[in-house]
Amino acid sequence: MRDGSILDAEMIADEGKQNDLYLLNSNRSKYVSYRVFDILRVENQDLRNQPFSERMKHLKQVLKRAADPKLVMATTILHATNPAEVMSARENAIAWGFEGVVVKGDASYYRDDAWLKMKKRLTADVVILGVNRTKAFEQYAIAETFKCGYWDPELKGPREISSVSAGLSKAVKAAIGRMAVEKPLRENSDTIYIEPKIVLEIEFTGIAPTGAWREPRILRVRSDKQ
């Protein structure tokens, strides 16, 4: 801000729900604002080593002075006194269409390890369709990123959904990489396609309008499924 204050905020469109930001480039998005939920500095004073409760007092004063309608104090700040109330807040946020909640202690400083993000997680079983030609794959045949999908009856063949990389051990990635090198079905400059027989369980936070997963991560190889 012009007075030297630094705010921690999130840009939101319309109601701030999970898919609202995807509407920014369309005529359906009517309003953009910043939902402010923390403050790092006020004028020349560093607040990061002050407790969260004190930072909130400074934040209210800064927003009052700014009088900017696009800077909105987060009205969803709740004071929980036990884990059950935290879980209830998370479930309510997800039911309202948000990704989840961020839990901060009243006495916590502004640090990455001082709060806990509790998001919605979904799971799905998919099949590996191909291996992306990453630098590690080209040099060491270690598969790092996988194109995944499912069998589509309408196509009478596999349909790609999204790429995913995080979650598998190096040994499993190396084994899949060897399969891609030894038994490729077809390939192009970006991907080596393999026989679709390895099933993965994926967790993700949601699905974008494009159909891609948001924040996908591999939970396990489903050796019990064909």
C-alpha positions as CSV (number, residue, x, y, z in Angstrom):
1,M,0.0,0.0,0.0
2,R,1.1,3.6,-0.4
3,D,1.7,4.1,3.3
4,G,4.2,1.2,3.3
5,S,1.8,-1.4,4.8
6,I,2.0,-5.0,3.4
7,L,-1.2,-7.0,3.5
8,D,-1.7,-10.7,3.0
9,A,-4.8,-11.0,0.8
10,E,-6.4,-13.1,-1.9
11,M,-8.0,-11.8,-5.1
12,I,-11.5,-13.1,-5.4
13,A,-14.2,-12.8,-8.1
14,D,-17.8,-12.6,-7.3
15,E,-18.4,-14.6,-4.1
16,G,-14.9,-16.0,-3.9
17,K,-15.8,-19.6,-4.4
18,Q,-13.6,-22.3,-5.9
19,N,-14.3,-21.7,-9.6
20,D,-15.1,-18.0,-9.6
21,L,-11.6,-16.9,-10.7
22,Y,-12.0,-18.9,-13.9
23,L,-14.8,-16.5,-14.8
24,L,-12.5,-13.5,-14.8
25,N,-12.1,-13.5,-18.5
26,S,-15.8,-14.0,-19.2
27,N,-18.7,-11.6,-19.0
28,R,-20.1,-13.7,-16.1
29,S,-17.6,-12.2,-13.6
30,K,-19.1,-9.0,-12.2
31,Y,-16.9,-8.0,-9.3
32,V,-13.2,-8.4,-8.3
33,S,-11.9,-7.6,-4.8
34,Y,-9.2,-8.5,-2.3
35,R,-10.1,-10.5,0.7
36,V,-7.6,-9.5,3.4
37,F,-6.8,-11.9,6.2
38,D,-3.4,-10.9,7.6
39,I,-0.8,-8.1,7.7
40,L,3.0,-8.2,7.6
41,R,3.9,-4.5,8.0
42,V,2.2,-1.3,8.9
43,E,4.0,1.8,7.7
44,N,7.6,1.1,8.8
45,Q,6.8,-1.5,11.5
46,D,7.5,-5.2,10.9
47,L,4.6,-7.1,12.4
48,R,5.7,-10.7,11.5
49,N,6.9,-11.4,15.1
50,Q,3.7,-10.1,16.7
51,P,1.0,-12.6,17.5
52,F,-1.9,-13.1,15.2
53,S,-4.4,-11.4,17.5
54,E,-2.3,-8.2,17.6
55,R,-1.8,-8.2,13.8
56,M,-5.6,-8.3,13.4
57,K,-5.9,-5.1,15.5
58,H,-3.4,-3.3,13.1
59,L,-5.2,-4.7,10.1
60,K,-8.5,-3.3,11.1
61,Q,-7.0,0.1,11.6
62,V,-5.2,0.0,8.2
63,L,-8.3,-1.0,6.3
64,K,-10.3,1.7,8.0
65,R,-7.8,4.4,7.0
66,A,-7.6,3.1,3.4
67,A,-11.4,3.1,2.9
68,D,-10.9,1.2,-0.3
69,P,-14.1,-0.8,-1.2
70,K,-11.9,-3.4,-3.0
71,L,-9.9,-4.2,0.2
72,V,-12.3,-6.3,2.3
73,M,-11.6,-7.7,5.8
74,A,-12.1,-11.4,5.7
75,T,-15.5,-11.9,7.3
76,T,-15.0,-15.7,7.5
77,I,-12.5,-15.6,10.4
78,L,-13.9,-17.9,13.1
79,H,-12.6,-18.5,16.6
80,A,-12.5,-22.2,17.3
81,T,-11.7,-23.6,20.8
82,N,-11.3,-27.3,20.0
83,P,-10.6,-29.6,17.0
84,A,-14.3,-30.5,16.5
85,E,-15.0,-26.8,15.8
86,V,-12.1,-26.6,13.3
87,M,-13.4,-29.6,11.4
88,S,-16.9,-28.2,11.4
89,A,-15.6,-24.9,9.9
90,R,-13.8,-26.9,7.2
91,E,-16.8,-28.9,6.3
92,N,-19.0,-25.8,6.2
93,A,-16.5,-24.0,4.0
94,I,-16.4,-26.9,1.5
95,A,-20.2,-27.1,1.6
96,W,-20.4,-23.4,0.7
97,G,-18.1,-24.0,-2.3
98,F,-14.7,-22.9,-0.9
99,E,-11.5,-25.0,-1.0
100,G,-11.2,-25.3,2.7
101,V,-9.9,-23.3,5.7
102,V,-6.6,-22.0,7.1
103,V,-6.1,-22.6,10.8
104,K,-3.9,-20.0,12.8
105,G,-3.3,-19.8,16.5
106,D,-4.1,-16.4,18.2
107,A,-0.5,-16.4,19.6
108,S,1.2,-17.5,16.3
109,Y,3.7,-15.4,14.5
110,Y,3.7,-14.8,10.7
111,R,5.5,-18.0,9.6
112,D,4.9,-20.7,7.0
113,D,4.9,-23.3,9.7
114,A,2.5,-21.4,12.0
115,W,-0.7,-22.3,10.3
116,L,-2.4,-25.4,8.8
117,K,-4.2,-25.5,5.5
118,M,-7.1,-27.9,5.5
119,K,-8.5,-28.3,2.0
120,K,-11.1,-30.4,0.3
121,R,-9.6,-33.6,-1.2
122,L,-11.2,-35.8,-3.8
123,T,-10.0,-39.1,-5.1
124,A,-10.3,-41.0,-8.4
125,D,-8.8,-44.2,-10.0
126,V,-7.2,-43.5,-13.4
127,V,-4.8,-45.3,-15.7
128,I,-1.4,-44.1,-16.9
129,L,-1.6,-43.4,-20.6
130,G,1.9,-42.0,-21.2
131,V,5.1,-40.6,-19.8
132,N,6.2,-37.0,-20.4
133,R,9.6,-36.5,-21.9
134,T,11.1,-34.6,-18.9
135,K,14.8,-33.9,-18.5
136,A,15.1,-36.7,-15.9
137,F,13.4,-39.2,-18.3
138,E,15.7,-38.3,-21.2
139,Q,18.8,-38.6,-19.2
140,Y,18.0,-41.5,-16.8
141,A,14.8,-43.0,-18.0
142,I,13.1,-42.0,-14.8
143,A,9.4,-41.2,-15.4
144,E,8.5,-38.0,-13.5
145,T,5.2,-36.8,-15.0
146,F,2.4,-39.0,-16.3
147,K,-0.5,-38.4,-18.6
148,C,-3.5,-40.1,-17.0
149,G,-7.1,-40.8,-18.1
150,Y,-9.8,-43.4,-18.4
151,W,-11.6,-45.6,-20.9
152,D,-14.3,-43.6,-22.7
153,P,-17.0,-45.7,-24.2
154,E,-18.0,-42.9,-26.6
155,L,-14.5,-42.7,-28.0
156,K,-14.0,-46.4,-27.7
157,G,-10.6,-45.6,-26.4
158,P,-8.7,-43.8,-23.7
159,R,-9.5,-40.2,-22.9
160,E,-6.7,-38.0,-21.3
161,I,-7.7,-36.0,-18.3
162,S,-4.6,-34.4,-16.8
163,S,-0.9,-34.8,-16.0
164,V,0.3,-35.7,-12.5
165,S,3.8,-36.1,-11.0
166,A,3.9,-36.0,-7.2
167,G,3.5,-39.0,-5.0
168,L,5.4,-42.0,-6.4
169,S,8.8,-43.3,-5.2
170,K,11.9,-43.0,-7.4
171,A,12.0,-46.8,-7.8
172,V,8.4,-47.0,-9.1
173,K,9.1,-44.1,-11.4
174,A,12.2,-45.8,-12.8
175,A,10.2,-49.1,-13.4
176,I,7.5,-47.2,-15.3
177,G,10.3,-45.4,-17.2
178,R,11.8,-48.7,-18.3
179,M,8.4,-49.8,-19.5
180,A,8.1,-46.7,-21.7
181,V,11.5,-47.2,-23.2
182,E,11.1,-51.0,-23.8
183,K,7.5,-51.2,-24.8
184,P,6.2,-47.9,-26.2
185,L,2.9,-47.9,-28.1
186,R,3.6,-44.6,-29.9
187,E,5.4,-41.4,-29.1
188,N,5.8,-37.8,-30.1
189,S,8.1,-35.0,-29.1
190,D,6.4,-34.5,-25.7
191,T,5.1,-38.0,-24.6
192,I,5.8,-41.7,-24.9
193,Y,2.5,-43.6,-24.7
194,I,2.4,-47.0,-23.0
195,E,-0.1,-49.8,-22.7
196,P,-2.8,-48.5,-20.3
197,K,-2.6,-51.1,-17.6
198,I,-1.2,-49.3,-14.6
199,V,-4.0,-47.9,-12.4
200,L,-3.3,-45.0,-10.0
201,E,-5.4,-43.6,-7.2
202,I,-5.2,-39.8,-7.4
203,E,-6.3,-37.2,-4.9
204,F,-7.1,-33.6,-6.0
205,T,-8.8,-30.5,-4.7
206,G,-11.2,-30.0,-7.6
207,I,-11.7,-29.9,-11.3
208,A,-11.1,-26.8,-13.5
209,P,-13.6,-25.8,-16.2
210,T,-11.0,-27.2,-18.7
211,G,-11.4,-30.6,-17.1
212,A,-7.9,-30.7,-15.6
213,W,-7.4,-31.6,-12.0
214,R,-6.4,-29.0,-9.4
215,E,-3.4,-29.9,-7.3
216,P,-3.3,-33.6,-8.2
217,R,-1.1,-36.0,-6.2
218,I,-0.6,-39.8,-6.6
219,L,-1.7,-41.7,-3.5
220,R,-0.8,-45.2,-4.7
221,V,-0.5,-47.7,-7.5
222,R,-3.7,-49.8,-7.5
223,S,-2.2,-53.3,-8.1
224,D,-5.5,-54.7,-7.1
225,K,-7.2,-53.3,-10.2
226,Q,-6.9,-54.0,-13.9
